[in-house]
């Protein structure tokens, strides 16, 4: 069994960290507690404090945690997603943040159909200057949403957009990138359809979630400020 599934003595209080972050977030903004690499004992501390929305960036890790944890948890897949991994979470995933191609969208639709589900997704827009960040160009998203092929996907529901800002201390640059994502969301809204119901702008993490909310974010992904620094030694 992986290390992240083992219990350990937690020196800090996940609950107090969670309450502190939650107190800074308006009611209309969803807090995704990013629990990647963290043990079930930590996640259960957040769960017992009343939190239900958790984000993971590896499908296998999320599937193993889902198996062992309460079934009223909303699991969000927030990492880069390969098409061949979709099948392992299609039966339970609540929201997939990082949809960065039409091929991936088709695969999600295919796997959702097998489970007789409609899977909620966000289109990932590339807003950062870094090459390491994934995402589609804004114009590609409008082309997809307007296409006949997209209208044939009955088992997915695009609920909005997601973006990751450049890893930088330059607040002006981050603000510009967040504002661009909000502008893109507003531009796409008129394309609303039965499988595109735009409500969510997922942007902002531990270091910049307040700025993201100021720029229009409705969903923030916060990990280290709740669970402490990551352990990538597994």
Backbone as CSV, one residue per row, in Angstrom:
resi,resn,N_x,N_y,N_z,CA_x,CA_y,CA_z,C_x,C_y,C_z
1,UNK,0.842,-1.204,0.000,0.000,0.000,0.000,0.875,1.252,0.000
2,UNK,0.475,2.227,-0.746,1.273,3.447,-0.858,1.344,4.209,0.472
3,UNK,2.405,5.007,0.616,2.590,5.783,1.846,1.433,6.730,2.122
4,UNK,0.836,7.260,1.037,-0.218,8.247,1.256,-1.487,7.639,1.843
5,UNK,-1.526,6.316,1.913,-2.698,5.676,2.515,-2.440,5.285,3.977
6,UNK,-1.230,5.514,4.451,-0.905,5.174,5.832,-1.226,6.327,6.769
7,UNK,-1.650,5.967,7.952,-1.898,6.991,8.966,-0.571,7.448,9.562
8,UNK,-0.513,8.694,10.008,0.679,9.172,10.690,0.280,10.257,11.671
9,UNK,1.171,10.542,12.610,0.894,11.593,13.577,1.051,12.955,12.924
10,UNK,-0.017,13.673,12.834,-0.001,14.962,12.152,0.277,16.067,13.165
11,UNK,1.389,16.783,12.962,1.802,17.781,13.947,0.998,19.070,13.850
12,UNK,0.423,19.303,12.688,-0.355,20.535,12.559,-1.830,20.170,12.518
13,UNK,-2.666,21.136,12.647,-4.095,20.857,12.614,-4.672,21.198,11.245
14,UNK,-5.022,20.153,10.511,-5.660,20.349,9.211,-6.955,21.128,9.393
15,UNK,-7.679,20.794,10.461,-8.966,21.452,10.698,-8.812,22.963,10.901
16,UNK,-7.841,23.381,11.688,-7.684,24.821,11.920,-7.211,25.538,10.658
17,UNK,-6.330,24.876,9.887,-5.907,25.453,8.604,-7.097,25.604,7.653
18,UNK,-7.904,24.553,7.608,-9.081,24.554,6.739,-10.054,25.672,7.134
19,UNK,-10.313,25.798,8.424,-11.222,26.840,8.903,-10.686,28.234,8.586
20,UNK,-9.368,28.383,8.695,-8.733,29.660,8.403,-8.911,30.044,6.926
21,UNK,-8.667,29.082,6.033,-8.830,29.338,4.594,-10.302,29.598,4.263
22,UNK,-11.167,28.750,4.791,-12.600,28.873,4.502,-13.148,30.232,4.930
23,UNK,-12.600,30.775,6.015,-13.073,32.082,6.514,-12.713,33.225,5.565
24,UNK,-11.765,32.977,4.660,-11.317,34.009,3.723,-11.990,33.899,2.353
25,UNK,-12.860,32.909,2.229,-13.471,32.636,0.925,-14.970,32.951,0.953
26,UNK,-15.439,33.776,0.007,-16.873,34.106,-0.041,-17.736,32.868,-0.292
27,UNK,-18.994,32.968,0.081,-19.907,31.809,-0.017,-20.080,31.302,-1.453
28,UNK,-19.973,32.209,-2.444,-20.218,31.786,-3.828,-19.008,31.086,-4.452
29,UNK,-17.912,30.993,-3.706,-16.696,30.358,-4.224,-16.520,28.981,-3.575
30,UNK,-16.294,27.953,-4.406,-16.083,26.583,-3.920,-14.612,26.369,-3.590
31,UNK,-14.355,25.808,-2.426,-12.997,25.478,-2.022,-12.731,24.002,-2.312
32,UNK,-11.762,23.745,-3.200,-11.309,22.378,-3.457,-10.055,22.160,-2.607
33,UNK,-10.141,21.256,-1.643,-8.982,20.943,-0.801,-8.114,19.938,-1.552
34,UNK,-6.930,20.388,-1.970,-6.063,19.549,-2.801,-5.283,18.587,-1.908
35,UNK,-5.660,17.314,-1.984,-5.160,16.315,-1.039,-4.126,15.382,-1.659
36,UNK,-3.590,15.727,-2.818,-2.610,14.849,-3.489,-1.402,14.601,-2.585
37,UNK,-0.936,13.360,-2.587,0.194,12.839,-1.787,-0.101,12.765,-0.297
38,UNK,-1.278,13.188,0.131,-1.583,13.213,1.566,-2.297,11.928,2.013
39,UNK,-2.023,11.484,3.252,-2.639,10.247,3.740,-4.118,10.438,4.071
40,UNK,-4.805,9.321,4.101,-6.242,9.339,4.394,-6.524,9.972,5.753
41,UNK,-5.615,9.787,6.705,-5.846,10.368,8.037,-5.973,11.884,7.962
42,UNK,-5.153,12.524,7.116,-5.234,13.981,6.945,-6.554,14.380,6.284
43,UNK,-6.901,13.634,5.243,-8.125,13.965,4.503,-9.350,13.765,5.398
44,UNK,-9.302,12.715,6.220,-10.411,12.460,7.133,-10.541,13.568,8.176
45,UNK,-9.425,14.197,8.525,-9.509,15.312,9.468,-10.292,16.462,8.835
46,UNK,-10.034,16.711,7.558,-10.786,17.748,6.852,-12.244,17.321,6.670
47,UNK,-12.444,16.038,6.376,-13.802,15.499,6.207,-14.598,15.650,7.500
48,UNK,-13.981,15.292,8.612,-14.669,15.371,9.913,-14.940,16.812,10.339
49,UNK,-14.210,17.741,9.725,-14.466,19.169,9.970,-15.596,19.684,9.078
50,UNK,-16.138,18.787,8.232,-17.286,19.157,7.402,-16.987,19.374,5.934
51,UNK,-15.711,19.221,5.530,-15.374,19.472,4.124,-15.643,18.232,3.277
52,UNK,-16.100,18.462,2.032,-16.479,17.329,1.183,-15.856,17.364,-0.212
53,UNK,-15.180,18.428,-0.586,-14.667,18.551,-1.956,-13.145,18.454,-1.940
54,UNK,-12.628,17.397,-2.571,-11.182,17.153,-2.558,-10.648,16.984,-3.979
55,UNK,-9.433,17.475,-4.203,-8.820,17.416,-5.519,-7.566,16.569,-5.525
56,UNK,-7.434,15.734,-6.540,-6.254,14.890,-6.711,-5.705,15.097,-8.126
57,UNK,-4.406,14.828,-8.306,-3.873,14.999,-9.654,-3.365,13.714,-10.280
58,UNK,-3.542,12.578,-9.560,-3.223,11.280,-10.154,-4.431,10.372,-10.011
59,UNK,-4.820,9.754,-11.128,-6.048,8.960,-11.152,-5.965,7.768,-10.201
60,UNK,-4.832,7.057,-10.204,-4.720,5.864,-9.356,-4.839,6.224,-7.876
61,UNK,-4.186,7.311,-7.490,-4.240,7.743,-6.099,-5.665,8.114,-5.701
62,UNK,-6.353,8.828,-6.591,-7.729,9.224,-6.315,-8.639,7.998,-6.215
63,UNK,-8.440,7.033,-7.118,-9.284,5.827,-7.119,-9.090,5.024,-5.831
64,UNK,-7.853,4.918,-5.365,-7.588,4.170,-4.133,-8.199,4.878,-2.918
65,UNK,-8.095,6.177,-2.898,-8.674,6.936,-1.781,-10.207,6.860,-1.820
66,UNK,-10.773,6.968,-3.014,-12.229,6.869,-3.161,-12.741,5.545,-2.615
67,UNK,-11.984,4.495,-2.910,-12.351,3.148,-2.468,-12.468,3.056,-0.949
68,UNK,-11.598,3.768,-0.242,-11.497,3.598,1.209,-12.204,4.681,2.021
69,UNK,-12.712,5.693,1.359,-13.254,6.825,2.096,-14.766,6.961,1.915
70,UNK,-15.406,7.803,2.732,-16.865,7.968,2.637,-17.312,8.346,1.230
71,UNK,-18.479,7.856,0.849,-18.923,8.006,-0.541,-19.647,9.324,-0.819
72,UNK,-19.763,10.196,0.185,-20.378,11.498,-0.101,-19.314,12.553,-0.450
73,UNK,-18.075,12.106,-0.623,-17.009,13.029,-1.032,-17.137,13.328,-2.525
74,UNK,-16.929,14.591,-2.884,-16.841,14.988,-4.298,-15.375,14.963,-4.687
75,UNK,-15.015,14.060,-5.605,-13.628,13.969,-6.059,-13.429,14.764,-7.336
76,UNK,-12.467,15.677,-7.300,-12.121,16.470,-8.481,-10.764,16.022,-9.014
77,UNK,-10.705,15.748,-10.313,-9.428,15.443,-10.952,-8.850,16.761,-11.455
78,UNK,-7.756,17.215,-10.825,-7.241,18.548,-11.155,-5.935,18.507,-11.948
79,UNK,-5.350,17.315,-12.092,-4.072,17.211,-12.799,-4.239,16.969,-14.282
80,UNK,-3.091,16.914,-14.979,-3.107,16.598,-16.406,-3.613,15.172,-16.568
81,UNK,-4.550,14.968,-17.472,-5.231,13.680,-17.607,-4.933,13.035,-18.956
82,UNK,-4.432,11.782,-18.888,-4.220,11.009,-20.106,-5.492,10.247,-20.441
83,UNK,-5.756,10.102,-21.730,-7.013,9.479,-22.155,-7.159,8.043,-21.643
84,UNK,-6.049,7.304,-21.584,-6.142,5.898,-21.168,-6.401,5.720,-19.676
85,UNK,-6.429,6.813,-18.911,-6.687,6.728,-17.467,-8.139,7.072,-17.102
86,UNK,-8.873,7.616,-18.045,-10.239,8.083,-17.748,-11.109,6.956,-17.198
87,UNK,-10.946,5.750,-17.766,-11.813,4.623,-17.394,-11.720,4.256,-15.908
88,UNK,-10.587,4.566,-15.282,-10.398,4.177,-13.887,-11.162,5.060,-12.893
89,UNK,-11.680,6.190,-13.365,-12.393,7.077,-12.438,-13.773,7.469,-12.948
90,UNK,-14.127,6.956,-14.130,-15.376,7.380,-14.774,-16.617,7.058,-13.950
91,UNK,-16.505,6.072,-13.048,-17.686,5.662,-12.277,-17.985,6.597,-11.111
92,UNK,-17.002,7.434,-10.725,-17.229,8.224,-9.506,-16.783,9.679,-9.561
93,UNK,-15.889,10.065,-10.472,-15.341,11.426,-10.458,-16.461,12.459,-10.593
94,UNK,-16.361,13.527,-9.808,-17.409,14.551,-9.813,-17.144,15.651,-10.826
95,UNK,-15.870,16.051,-10.945,-15.508,17.124,-11.882,-14.079,16.919,-12.361
96,UNK,-13.894,17.011,-13.679,-12.556,16.928,-14.280,-12.152,18.337,-14.707
97,UNK,-11.103,18.881,-14.080,-10.707,20.270,-14.321,-9.899,20.458,-15.604
98,UNK,-9.054,19.472,-15.937,-8.036,19.736,-16.954,-8.317,19.180,-18.330
99,UNK,-9.482,19.434,-18.893,-9.769,18.939,-20.241,-9.121,19.881,-21.251
100,UNK,-8.062,19.384,-21.913,-7.279,20.266,-22.780,-7.288,19.852,-24.253
101,UNK,-8.216,18.955,-24.627,-8.337,18.580,-26.050,-9.715,17.970,-26.303
102,UNK,-10.134,18.022,-27.552,-11.425,17.423,-27.911,-11.345,15.898,-27.833
103,UNK,-10.176,15.337,-28.142,-9.997,13.881,-28.051,-10.241,13.393,-26.624
104,UNK,-9.738,14.141,-25.650,-9.953,13.782,-24.244,-11.435,13.879,-23.898
105,UNK,-12.086,14.900,-24.384,-13.521,15.094,-24.134,-14.322,13.914,-24.688
106,UNK,-13.950,13.461,-25.863,-14.633,12.307,-26.477,-14.442,11.048,-25.634
107,UNK,-13.238,10.865,-25.113,-12.966,9.684,-24.281,-13.753,9.745,-22.971
108,UNK,-13.838,10.912,-22.371,-14.624,11.076,-21.141,-16.085,10.747,-21.421
109,UNK,-16.590,11.228,-22.549,-17.975,10.959,-22.943,-18.200,9.451,-23.126
110,UNK,-17.241,8.802,-23.772,-17.325,7.353,-24.029,-17.376,6.569,-22.711
111,UNK,-16.492,6.902,-21.785,-16.451,6.185,-20.504,-17.661,6.522,-19.623
112,UNK,-18.121,7.759,-19.691,-19.323,8.149,-18.935,-20.540,7.374,-19.423
113,UNK,-20.611,7.168,-20.739,-21.725,6.421,-21.333,-21.769,4.996,-20.783
114,UNK,-20.594,4.389,-20.632,-20.521,3.009,-20.110,-21.095,2.905,-18.699
115,UNK,-20.982,3.980,-17.942,-21.474,3.980,-16.559,-22.826,4.678,-16.431
116,UNK,-23.417,5.025,-17.573,-24.704,5.709,-17.596,-24.673,6.969,-16.734
117,UNK,-23.588,7.741,-16.873,-23.405,8.974,-16.111,-23.194,10.147,-17.060
118,UNK,-23.406,11.340,-16.525,-22.966,12.562,-17.188,-21.840,13.120,-16.325
119,UNK,-20.659,13.246,-16.905,-19.494,13.714,-16.141,-19.270,15.198,-16.399
120,UNK,-19.161,15.935,-15.308,-18.896,17.378,-15.401,-17.424,17.626,-15.700
121,UNK,-17.159,18.594,-16.576,-15.796,18.904,-16.997,-15.591,20.416,-17.085
122,UNK,-14.328,20.816,-16.968,-13.925,22.191,-17.235,-12.930,22.176,-18.388
123,UNK,-13.034,23.149,-19.271,-12.054,23.278,-20.341,-10.841,24.039,-19.805
124,UNK,-9.669,23.432,-19.925,-8.460,24.090,-19.427,-7.903,25.031,-20.500
125,UNK,-7.830,26.311,-20.133,-7.301,27.329,-21.041,-5.857,27.622,-20.648
126,UNK,-4.988,27.697,-21.620,-3.583,28.038,-21.323,-3.480,29.543,-21.134
127,UNK,-3.271,29.960,-19.896,-3.177,31.395,-19.606,-1.761,31.795,-19.199
128,UNK,-0.917,30.798,-18.857,0.448,31.085,-18.398,1.413,31.161,-19.572
129,UNK,2.531,31.827,-19.349,3.570,31.903,-20.379,4.478,30.681,-20.358
130,UNK,4.449,29.937,-19.257,5.334,28.773,-19.135,4.921,27.651,-20.086
131,UNK,5.906,27.039,-20.734,5.635,25.938,-21.653,5.153,24.699,-20.912
132,UNK,5.489,24.610,-19.627,5.130,23.412,-18.857,3.639,23.342,-18.530
133,UNK,2.950,24.443,-18.661,1.520,24.464,-18.354,0.699,23.957,-19.551
134,UNK,-0.302,23.136,-19.266,-1.166,22.589,-20.310,-2.346,23.528,-20.556
135,UNK,-3.082,23.238,-21.618,-4.297,24.003,-21.870,-4.492,24.332,-23.343
136,UNK,-5.722,24.667,-23.677,-6.072,25.035,-25.048,-5.988,26.540,-25.232
137,UNK,-5.868,26.943,-26.472,-5.992,28.361,-26.783,-7.463,28.744,-26.664
138,UNK,-7.710,29.980,-26.306,-9.089,30.436,-26.111,-9.937,30.231,-27.371
139,UNK,-9.340,30.506,-28.547,-10.117,30.358,-29.791,-10.467,28.903,-30.091
140,UNK,-9.597,27.982,-29.636,-9.890,26.556,-29.842,-11.122,26.127,-29.055
141,UNK,-11.278,26.687,-27.858,-12.437,26.308,-27.042,-13.740,26.748,-27.698
142,UNK,-13.765,27.936,-28.263,-15.010,28.397,-28.907,-15.316,27.565,-30.149
143,UNK,-14.268,27.140,-30.849,-14.474,26.277,-32.028,-15.065,24.934,-31.613
144,UNK,-14.562,24.390,-30.520,-15.084,23.110,-30.032,-16.547,23.241,-29.618
145,UNK,-16.840,24.258,-28.819,-18.204,24.429,-28.294,-19.224,24.709,-29.392
146,UNK,-18.748,25.230,-30.512,-19.655,25.555,-31.626,-19.800,24.397,-32.615
147,UNK,-19.023,23.339,-32.421,-18.958,22.286,-33.440,-20.106,21.278,-33.323
148,UNK,-20.388,20.649,-34.447,-21.407,19.602,-34.490,-20.961,18.396,-33.651
149,UNK,-19.652,18.088,-33.721,-19.112,16.956,-32.962,-19.366,17.128,-31.467
150,UNK,-19.200,18.344,-30.981,-19.430,18.601,-29.556,-20.900,18.394,-29.200
151,UNK,-21.784,18.803,-30.069,-23.223,18.678,-29.793,-23.676,17.219,-29.731
152,UNK,-22.830,16.323,-30.220,-23.176,14.893,-30.207,-22.738,14.195,-28.912
153,UNK,-22.010,14.913,-28.068,-21.545,14.329,-26.805,-22.639,14.497,-25.739
154,UNK,-23.330,13.409,-25.449,-24.499,13.470,-24.563,-24.177,13.196,-23.092
155,UNK,-22.979,12.671,-22.822,-22.676,12.234,-21.457,-21.584,13.055,-20.770
156,UNK,-21.370,14.251,-21.294,-20.490,15.202,-20.602,-21.247,16.517,-20.444
157,UNK,-20.834,17.273,-19.444,-21.402,18.599,-19.228,-20.253,19.549,-18.911
158,UNK,-19.974,20.474,-19.821,-18.921,21.458,-19.570,-19.515,22.548,-18.678
159,UNK,-18.980,22.660,-17.464,-19.554,23.611,-16.511,-18.743,24.902,-16.405
160,UNK,-17.646,24.992,-17.173,-16.864,26.217,-17.128,-15.444,26.022,-17.607
161,UNK,-14.538,26.843,-17.069,-13.148,26.842,-17.523,-12.202,26.763,-16.322
162,UNK,-10.962,26.355,-16.612,-9.915,26.284,-15.597,-8.631,26.832,-16.191
163,UNK,-7.824,27.462,-15.333,-6.532,27.942,-15.794,-5.525,27.977,-14.668
164,UNK,-4.247,27.852,-15.025,-3.151,27.924,-14.053,-2.228,29.072,-14.427
165,UNK,-2.063,29.989,-13.508,-1.234,31.164,-13.762,0.252,30.795,-13.743
166,UNK,1.055,31.683,-14.305,2.510,31.515,-14.282,3.013,31.481,-12.835
167,UNK,4.002,30.630,-12.585,4.607,30.564,-11.253,5.593,31.723,-11.119
168,UNK,5.116,32.809,-10.557,5.921,34.018,-10.478,5.480,34.870,-9.293
169,UNK,6.361,35.756,-8.852,5.997,36.700,-7.790,5.401,37.981,-8.365
170,UNK,5.344,38.059,-9.693,4.837,39.259,-10.360,3.299,39.273,-10.313
171,UNK,2.768,39.974,-9.327,1.313,40.011,-9.126,0.583,40.562,-10.339
172,UNK,1.164,41.539,-10.997,0.526,42.133,-12.175,0.358,41.115,-13.297
173,UNK,1.363,40.268,-13.472,1.267,39.239,-14.513,0.191,38.211,-14.167
174,UNK,0.173,37.793,-12.905,-0.843,36.819,-12.475,-2.244,37.409,-12.654
175,UNK,-2.398,38.668,-12.263,-3.696,39.336,-12.399,-4.123,39.409,-13.864
176,UNK,-3.170,39.698,-14.734,-3.456,39.768,-16.167,-3.934,38.411,-16.689
177,UNK,-3.273,37.348,-16.226,-3.645,36.003,-16.687,-5.006,35.583,-16.140
178,UNK,-5.281,35.869,-14.877,-6.595,35.573,-14.311,-7.694,36.367,-15.025
179,UNK,-7.421,37.619,-15.303,-8.404,38.474,-15.980,-8.687,37.962,-17.388
180,UNK,-7.651,37.424,-18.030,-7.823,36.848,-19.368,-8.751,35.634,-19.314
181,UNK,-8.595,34.798,-18.275,-9.454,33.620,-18.139,-10.904,34.047,-17.903
182,UNK,-11.097,35.047,-17.062,-12.456,35.556,-16.815,-13.059,36.113,-18.106
183,UNK,-12.258,36.833,-18.887,-12.723,37.384,-20.169,-13.104,36.254,-21.125
184,UNK,-12.276,35.204,-21.163,-12.562,34.053,-22.030,-13.880,33.393,-21.634
185,UNK,-14.084,33.215,-20.338,-15.332,32.647,-19.822,-16.531,33.485,-20.280
186,UNK,-16.427,34.799,-20.135,-17.522,35.693,-20.533,-17.790,35.627,-22.031
187,UNK,-16.733,35.438,-22.812,-16.857,35.340,-24.268,-17.555,34.050,-24.678
188,UNK,-17.299,32.979,-23.924,-17.875,31.673,-24.262,-19.328,31.518,-23.803
189,UNK,-19.720,32.282,-22.810,-21.059,32.121,-22.209,-22.216,32.091,-23.213
190,UNK,-22.197,32.942,-24.252,-23.314,32.921,-25.210,-23.459,31.596,-25.966
191,UNK,-22.437,30.739,-25.918,-22.494,29.454,-26.621,-23.203,28.385,-25.783
192,UNK,-23.831,28.791,-24.700,-24.523,27.884,-23.774,-25.418,26.902,-24.528
193,UNK,-25.379,25.635,-24.086,-26.185,24.587,-24.729,-26.510,23.517,-23.695
194,UNK,-27.126,22.415,-24.132,-27.521,21.376,-23.169,-26.310,20.741,-22.491
195,UNK,-25.146,20.733,-23.165,-23.955,20.140,-22.538,-22.851,21.175,-22.282
196,UNK,-23.215,22.451,-22.356,-22.308,23.522,-21.947,-23.093,24.522,-21.104
197,UNK,-22.957,24.372,-19.795,-23.661,25.250,-18.858,-22.618,25.985,-18.025
198,UNK,-22.124,27.121,-18.528,-20.996,27.805,-17.885,-21.341,28.481,-16.564
199,UNK,-20.738,27.983,-15.491,-20.922,28.556,-14.159,-19.608,28.703,-13.405
200,UNK,-18.622,27.857,-13.755,-17.407,27.739,-12.951,-16.188,28.375,-13.623
201,UNK,-15.460,29.167,-12.840,-14.125,29.618,-13.248,-13.172,29.114,-12.172
202,UNK,-12.434,28.053,-12.496,-11.520,27.442,-11.533,-10.131,28.053,-11.711
203,UNK,-9.768,28.941,-10.789,-8.424,29.529,-10.832,-8.061,30.014,-9.430
204,UNK,-6.778,29.923,-9.129,-6.298,30.338,-7.818,-5.910,29.157,-6.964
205,UNK,-4.707,29.259,-6.346,-4.196,28.213,-5.469,-3.747,28.856,-4.151
206,UNK,-3.005,28.108,-3.346,-2.650,28.587,-2.004,-2.067,29.997,-2.010
207,UNK,-1.174,30.286,-2.954,-0.472,31.560,-2.932,-1.207,32.731,-3.546
208,UNK,-2.256,32.443,-4.335,-2.892,33.545,-5.074,-4.420,33.471,-5.132
209,UNK,-5.022,32.684,-4.221,-6.477,32.496,-4.337,-7.266,33.781,-4.081
210,UNK,-6.738,34.653,-3.222,-7.460,35.911,-2.959,-7.495,36.788,-4.205
211,UNK,-6.365,36.871,-4.891,-6.297,37.632,-6.134,-7.213,37.016,-7.184
212,UNK,-7.225,35.680,-7.244,-8.082,34.978,-8.203,-9.558,35.299,-7.959
213,UNK,-9.954,35.305,-6.698,-11.351,35.623,-6.357,-11.686,37.058,-6.764
214,UNK,-10.754,37.962,-6.527,-10.947,39.364,-6.948,-11.123,39.470,-8.463
215,UNK,-10.492,38.539,-9.192,-10.555,38.560,-10.663,-11.723,37.747,-11.212
216,UNK,-12.546,37.167,-10.316,-13.751,36.478,-10.786,-13.798,34.979,-10.594
217,UNK,-12.818,34.413,-9.893,-12.823,32.969,-9.676,-14.040,32.544,-8.851
218,UNK,-14.610,31.379,-9.213,-15.709,30.805,-8.433,-15.304,29.477,-7.797
219,UNK,-14.037,29.059,-8.040,-13.544,27.800,-7.483,-12.028,27.910,-7.309
220,UNK,-11.543,27.678,-6.088,-10.104,27.763,-5.836,-9.584,26.410,-5.373
221,UNK,-8.335,26.114,-5.735,-7.714,24.826,-5.449,-6.580,25.056,-4.441
222,UNK,-6.839,24.721,-3.196,-5.883,25.035,-2.135,-5.406,23.748,-1.458
223,UNK,-4.079,23.540,-1.451,-3.529,22.326,-0.866,-2.603,22.577,0.302
224,UNK,-1.432,23.155,0.027,-0.401,23.278,1.062,-0.838,24.158,2.236
225,UNK,-1.699,25.134,1.989,-2.169,25.988,3.088,-3.115,25.240,4.028
226,UNK,-3.627,24.106,3.559,-4.509,23.271,4.396,-3.747,22.078,4.966
227,UNK,-3.039,21.362,4.087,-2.414,20.104,4.492,-0.908,20.214,4.767
228,UNK,-0.319,21.364,4.532,1.126,21.492,4.700,1.863,21.122,3.424
229,UNK,3.186,21.176,3.457,3.971,20.940,2.245,3.799,19.511,1.755
230,UNK,4.017,19.322,0.453,3.827,18.024,-0.182,4.959,17.054,0.159
231,UNK,4.608,15.779,0.100,5.622,14.730,0.187,5.629,13.982,-1.138
232,UNK,6.672,14.235,-1.971,6.738,13.594,-3.277,7.684,12.399,-3.301
233,UNK,8.013,11.868,-2.131,8.990,10.767,-2.065,8.364,9.397,-2.315
234,UNK,7.020,9.380,-2.510,6.359,8.068,-2.682,6.730,7.442,-4.013
